[in-house]
Amino acid sequence: MTAQPPRSAPGRPGHPTGYGTDAGLVSGEAVELDIRAARLGSRILALLLDVLVQFTLAVILVTSASLLLSGLVGAAVLDRAALAGLQTVGMVLLLVGYPVACETLNSGRTLGKLAVGLRVVRTDGGRVGFRQALTRSLVGVAVEWPGLVLPLLTWVVGVTVMLTDPRGRRLGDLAAGTLVIHDRSPTGTNYLPTMVPPLAGWAATLDLTRLDDDLALAVRQLLSRTSTLTRDSRRRLTRSLWAEVAAVTSPPPPPGVPEWAYLAAVLAERHTRARQRLAGTRSAAATLWPELAAPATDPPTVVRPAVPAAAAPPAGVPAAAVPSDTVAFLPAHPVPPRPALVRPAAVVDPAVPERSTR
């Protein structure tokens, strides 16, 4: 969830002309959610996967029903009406029961939508219930897929509605008050504010005490998404945020500074001061409480070579007299001395003549 520039300005981020938030979902704090609405291509791919799942379930259901009925009552007892009734029940379970059960129990996701990364939600962003799932499924079976009423005509109407709707909703979504969104949105690189070199000296004298986090976040969102906005929309948003930032900061920028450069310099200076405060806080904490800077877990045990006898300070000599590079290798706790390895003396056999070294 990311804060956006004011929605009253036309051409805000997420306008359908660019890549951004086009689902139009707003949280209870009046913040637009960074969510994309699913379009025709991704929804057709999810539908094809669901059709494959339904076909597999149909084969399993028919095979199981045939074995069960033939073993209980025999095939001769079932007439054509009974077979037709069973087929109708099976079609209803597959075409209506499958999506309704999946969307109700799996947070608006069938197996196809789960694979593609889609989710059905209400128009207010809430979770769909049984009523919404049943309504959109019945409308879809009747006039969209498979389209029991005038299949070819309703297919064309359904595709036209999806292409013309700003949020890509189909007839079932319009009837149930739902829409399909992307559950897994691609993540881009985080925007890092950069100081404009000619404004570095002026930015160092800025008073940023009244620049709150919400306004700074709105400026960051604008500067990071300028490529997704049209020229007129970008200009209007930049002027609007420039007026808001200029009202809470001082001194004013030098004359002739572009609005985008002014916003970038203010944001970069605020970022620099925040990093300096964080570094100072960490340094003070490490000085007062060194254990805070230590890693939470014990470091792995490292086998080091034995310290030479000359490295250990002799008795009566303070540790400060020992070179620093030697103290670094001294153990923190007393280590019991290891027994010296005694190499056995060579055994000389008088019966064997001594070899010459020449």
Beta strands, then each sheet from edge to edge (+ up, - down):
strand 1: 118-122
strand 2: 178-182
sheet 1: 1+ 2-
end
